[in-house]
């Protein structure tokens, strides 16, 4: 079986942990002084959103469980994604920073209910402690539909050629 490459975009406000989630997933590492930046389109650049979302199989919309305003903005990110993203995109809601649960502002039930209302995957994560990061991406990968067998995938082939050979006919 061939490895399938999929584009997954991460959306969310500054400081919610998008870069840390990516770093933890890709390198299994949490950098306290992270400088990695995940490309994210801000809402004010919504006209560029279709270019960013194009070809995405999934989107992870991240909020910080310790900041209620990041959860309120998450709803705007989801609206933006629904308006400009691919119709069949798999959406996941990730409540990050569960390691700071003692200062939680966003109730788990409220976030889970919102995710259910939009048929999205829901997971609370901690990039710092590697909680549910791998599980989040596994859940996403199970939701992405398999590729359908198309003519392009069949064993039939043909040869592409350049210019047709010059004709040996003479004119006049």
N, C-alpha and C positions, 0 to 999 in steps of 0.2 A: 504494500500500500504506500502510495506517495505521501509525502508530508505536505499538508495544505497550509499555505501562508494566509493569515487573516489580518486585516487592519482593525485595530481596536483604538478608539479615541477616548481620552479622559477629559471630562469637563468639570468645572467647579470653580469656586472663587479662589482667590489667592490665599495661600496658607492652610488649605484644607488637607493637604498631604498627597496631592496627585503625584508629584515627583518622587516622594518617599515610597508610595505604593509601587510605582514602576521600578524603582531601584531595588526594593525588597523582592519583587517578583522575578526580575531579570537576573540580579546578582546575589540574591538572598543576603542583602546587606542593608543596614540602616546607617546613614551618615548624618550625624548630628549637625554638621555644617554643610549640608547638601547644596551643591551649586548646579546640579542638573536641572534643566528646565524642560517641562513637557509643553509642546506647542498647543496652545489653547486660544480659541477665538473668544474675545470678550463680546458681551452682548451689543456694545456699540458698533461692532464690526459685523453685524449679522448678515450684511450683504455678501461677505466672504465665506459665510458658513457652508453653503453647498459645496464649495471647493474643498473645504476641510473634511466634511463628512463623506464626500464622494468615495465610494468603494469600501466604506466601513461596514464590517459585519456586526460590530457591537460597539456600544458606548457605555462607559462607566461614568456615572454622574456622582461626584464625591461631595460630601459635606462633612463638616467638623461637628461631632456630637456635643462639643463644648460651646458652640456658637449658634444660637438659634437663627441669627440672620443668615448664616451660610445655608441653613435648611430652607429658609424662605426663598433665597436666591436659587436654590436647587430646582424649585418649581418653575422658575423662569428658564433655567437651562433646559429642562425637560420640554417645555413648550417650544423653545427654539429648535431643539432637536427634532421634535415631532413635525414642525413646520418645514424644516429645511433638510432633514436627514433622509436617508433611504427608507422607503416604506417598510421594508422587512428587517430593519435593524433590531438587534437584540439589545435591550436596555437593562442595565444593572444600576441599582442605587447602593452606594457604599457609604455607610456612616463610619468615618475614620476617627481614630484617636481614642479607642475604647480603654487604652491604658490610663486615660485621664477621666475615668468614669465618675470619680468623686466630685467633679465639677461639671457634670453633664447638664446640658440645657435642653437637649432634644430627646423627648421620650421615645424609647424603642418602638412602642406600639404606634405612635403617631407616624413615624417614618415607615414602618412596615405596612400600615394601612394605606399610606400614600402610594407605596410601591405596588401593592395589590390593585389599587384603583386604576393604575396605568399598565397593569400586566407586566411589571418589571421584576427582575430578580432583586432580592433584598439581602444584604449582608452587612453586619457591623464588623469593622476591621481595626487592627492596630498594626501599622507599618513598623512602628518601633519594636513591638514584641512579636512580630511575624504571626499575628492572629488572623486567620481566615483569608489571608492574601492568596495563597495557592488555591484554596477552596473556591474563592470568588471566580478566578479565571477558569477553573475546572467546570464550575456551574455554567459559566458563559459558554464555554466550548461545547457543552452538552446541549445547549439551547439552539446553537447555530445549525440550521438544516444542512444535510449533506448535499454535495453537488449532484445535480441530476446528470445522468448520462446523456450527453448531447452528441450531435454529429461530429463536433470537433474532438470529442473524446473517443470516437470510434477508431477502429484499426484501419479504416480506409485512408488512403493517402493519394496525393497527386503531386506532380512536379510543377513548380513554378518556373517559367522560362522568361527570358528577356524578350527582345524584339524578335518578331518572326523572321525566319531566314529570308534573304533577298530572293525575289522571284527571278526565275531564269527566262521569263517571257520577254520578248523584245517588243518595243512599241514601234508602230508605223512600219 
